[in-house]
Amino acid sequence: MADQNKDFSGHDDDFASMLESSFDYSYTPPRRGEIRTATILQIEEREIIVDLGAKQDGIVTYQDIERMDDSFHSSLKVGEDVPVYVLNPRDSNGNLIVSINMGLQRYDWEKAAELLKTEDVVQVTVTGYNKGGVLVRWNRLEGFIPSSHLASIAAAADRREAMANLIGEELGVKVIEVDQDRRRLIFSEREAQREWRQQQKARLLSELDEGDVVEGTVTGLRDFGAFVNIGGADGLIHVSELAWHRVDHPRDILKVGDKIQVHVLSLDRETNRIALSRKRLLSDPWDNAQSRYHEGQLVEGTVTNVVDFGAFVALDDGLEGLLHLSEMGDGALKEPYSYLQKGDRISLRISHLEPEKRRVGFTQRWGTDEVEDAPPAQAEPAAAVDGASEAVPSDEPSVEADASESAEE
């Protein structure tokens, strides 16, 4: 009898320990928004069953499967561990609904946070746009690039149209804000391009030498000069290095998109600056001005600037000089602005030429009718004599002769 009681008592102890072990006090049920590691139990066409250590198995719905990349979906295997995001701990049918896609996003958020620190450049795909910027996809995350950070549309006249044209395009960007709780991921193309340009400029500075001649594309025009992209980095042509004649604004001779040859003027490897010149590749018009021009010669030029005291005019080869107000028309003008405008093509004569001082003066008081070019000694005496004959009596030939000799000189 004693043995029977002992056996019964032992049975009670075993049952009690089994009952105790059935309660796992460390167990916590799945919560909405939680990410857990789950093991794939079954893969069906319209659902995937996973074990995430809960009282019941989790279900990955067909909608979540449809969002997966085909290559990733086909790589899934029974027994494989995957991260899952708890969408609904208990739906209307009592099912535990989870998402593999949103679980995988955890790794993307961690990577995005890392990129925010490292400032590495990544590629994103434009998926849409709104008035504030463009929507992009990076891995499995949706992100946003504000329009102020879009370098691709900086020069666009119609920003909305430019953003629409970006849909489907890949852009190089940097992560500038990560907030997983608010699901906020912000990128900047402008920052990425700035860093890329700095890298390209550093590379170019190591490869270029002063005096090199390279081809570039005009990327920007400012009052002070033109920016030209040469091999992935921008250099600056100061306005004084655009042409031998006076240039009021770079847009007068260049436009964005122009391909031009440039001379590498100087390299500053400490500040990563490249100074370029366009005029150094053009013939200096003063080099042979003495052999090509003479005083009294009829020429055509373009007005480059109009000022209170006259207008600056450049000949086609770049030789530039002043047409003084007193030499315009008949010499009776009170101001030049109603008579000439910048860009006008006019005929005029060379009144004086000083190549050694790089100076040339123009006049219209000799007339602008086409006549045979001649040195002033042959073209001017009549006017000088006429002026003298009006000033002195005709019975003093010696004075007239002196006037002629003066004109000859």
Secondary structure, DSSP 8 states (H G I E B T S, - for coil): -HHHHHHHHHHHHHHHHHHHHT--TT-----TT-EEEEEEEEE-SS-EEEE-SSSS-EEE-HHHHHTS-HHHHHH--TT-EEEEEEEESS-TTS-EEEEHHHHHHHHHHHHHHHHHHH--EEEEEEEEEETTEEEEEETTEEEEEEGGG-GGGTT-SSHHHHHHHTTT-EEEEEEEEEETTTTEEEEEHHHHHHHHHHHHHHHHHHH--TT-EEEEEEEEEETTEEEEEETTEEEEEEGGGS-SS--S-GGGT--TT-EEEEEEEEEETTTTEEEEESGGGS--TTTTHHHH--TT-EEEEEEEEEETTEEEEEETTS-EEEEEGGGSTTS--S-STTT--TT-EEEEEEEEEEGGGTEEEEESTT--S------HHHHSHHHHHHHHHHHS-TT-HHHHHHHHHHHH-
